[in-house]
Amino acid sequence: MIPYYLNEAMLALPGVRNIVDLSRQHLEIQTEEGVAIDLIIGRRRAQEGETLQKVVEATLADRKRTLRGFELGGVTPREYPGVVGIEVTLSFVDQQRGPRFYHELHCLLEGTQLGFHAISALGDAQACDTWMRAMLGGLKLRS
């Protein structure tokens, strides 16, 4: 039996030898300064021979093709406690919400591609960027 924890409950998964969590969390955050940030944590199984660089490049190519007003801010190799990844900043125009800012960190952990995505209004880009760096700087991986 493997326990699986979520906010609302703990599930006992009987007869399970191994589990790979490919879930996606979406947190709506209001900072003390009043900035609204969506934090999305997404997971997907890494494919054999696939590099993180290729995944990020393919994702950016798709976004460039599909997002209105897409602008790439930067793509930078970055290291945070226990995590080495690729940090991406970008902006685009969402039809319902207007200009948006994304700050993302993509990394590989034990065969899973993990993405941390902080999203805010473009006008709050600096606050979102600062918040994301502070959040990632305090990242503590489970062993």
C-alpha positions in Angstrom: 0.0 0.0 0.0 1.3 3.4 -1.0 -0.2 6.6 0.7 -0.9 9.5 -1.7 -1.6 12.8 -0.1 -3.6 15.7 -1.6 -5.1 18.8 0.1 -8.5 17.2 0.8 -7.5 13.6 1.7 -5.0 10.8 1.9 -5.6 7.9 -0.5 -4.4 4.5 0.4 -3.4 2.9 -2.9 -3.6 -0.9 -2.3 -1.5 -3.3 -4.3 0.7 -0.6 -5.8 4.5 -1.3 -6.1 5.4 2.1 -7.7 3.8 5.3 -8.6 4.8 8.2 -10.9 2.9 11.4 -10.0 2.0 13.2 -13.3 -0.5 15.5 -11.6 -0.8 19.3 -12.2 -1.4 21.8 -9.4 -2.8 25.3 -9.9 -2.5 27.7 -7.0 -4.1 31.2 -7.1 -1.9 33.3 -4.9 -2.3 36.8 -3.6 1.0 38.2 -2.3 1.2 40.5 0.7 1.8 43.4 -1.8 -1.5 42.6 -3.5 -0.1 41.0 -6.6 -2.1 38.1 -8.1 0.0 35.2 -9.2 -1.0 31.9 -10.6 1.5 29.2 -9.8 1.1 26.1 -11.9 3.3 23.0 -11.3 3.1 20.6 -14.1 4.7 17.1 -14.6 5.2 14.8 -17.5 7.2 11.7 -18.0 10.5 12.4 -19.7 10.9 10.5 -23.0 13.9 8.3 -23.7 16.8 10.4 -25.2 14.9 13.7 -24.8 16.9 16.6 -23.4 15.4 19.4 -21.3 16.8 21.9 -23.9 14.9 20.2 -26.7 11.7 20.2 -24.6 12.0 23.9 -23.8 12.8 24.8 -27.4 9.8 22.8 -28.7 7.5 24.4 -26.1 8.7 27.9 -27.1 8.3 27.2 -30.8 4.7 26.1 -30.2 4.0 29.2 -28.1 5.5 31.5 -30.6 3.2 30.0 -33.2 0.0 30.0 -31.1 0.2 33.0 -28.7 -0.8 36.5 -29.7 1.9 39.1 -29.0 4.4 36.5 -27.9 7.7 38.0 -26.7 10.5 36.0 -25.3 12.2 37.7 -22.3 15.0 35.1 -21.8 16.1 31.5 -21.6 18.8 30.9 -19.0 20.3 27.8 -17.4 19.7 28.2 -13.7 20.4 26.4 -10.5 18.3 26.5 -7.3 18.7 24.3 -4.2 18.8 20.7 -5.4 17.5 21.6 -8.9 19.3 22.5 -12.1 17.1 23.6 -14.9 16.2 26.1 -17.6 14.5 29.4 -16.6 12.3 31.1 -19.2 10.5 34.5 -19.1 8.0 35.5 -21.7 4.9 37.6 -22.3 1.9 37.4 -24.5 -1.7 38.8 -24.8 -4.5 36.6 -23.4 -7.9 37.4 -25.0 -9.7 37.4 -21.7 -7.1 38.6 -19.2 -4.9 41.0 -21.3 -1.1 41.1 -21.3 0.4 38.3 -19.2 3.9 37.6 -17.9 5.3 34.1 -17.4 8.3 33.1 -15.3 9.1 29.4 -15.6 11.6 26.9 -14.4 11.9 23.6 -16.3 13.9 20.7 -14.8 14.2 16.9 -14.8 13.8 15.0 -11.6 14.0 11.2 -11.5 12.6 10.7 -15.1 9.9 13.4 -14.7 10.0 16.7 -16.4 8.8 19.3 -13.8 7.7 22.8 -14.7 7.1 25.6 -12.2 5.1 28.4 -13.9 4.4 31.8 -12.2 2.0 33.9 -14.2 0.9 37.5 -13.6 -0.4 40.6 -15.3 2.4 42.1 -17.4 2.3 45.2 -15.2 3.2 43.0 -12.3 6.1 41.3 -14.1 8.8 42.6 -11.7 6.9 41.5 -8.6 6.1 38.1 -10.2 9.8 37.6 -11.1 11.0 38.5 -7.6 8.4 36.3 -6.0 9.3 33.3 -8.2 13.0 33.6 -7.5 12.3 33.8 -3.8 10.0 30.8 -4.0 12.4 28.7 -6.0 15.3 29.8 -3.7 13.4 28.1 -0.8 12.7 24.9 -2.7 13.2 21.8 -0.6 13.1 18.4 -2.5 11.8 15.3 -0.7 14.2 12.5 -0.6 
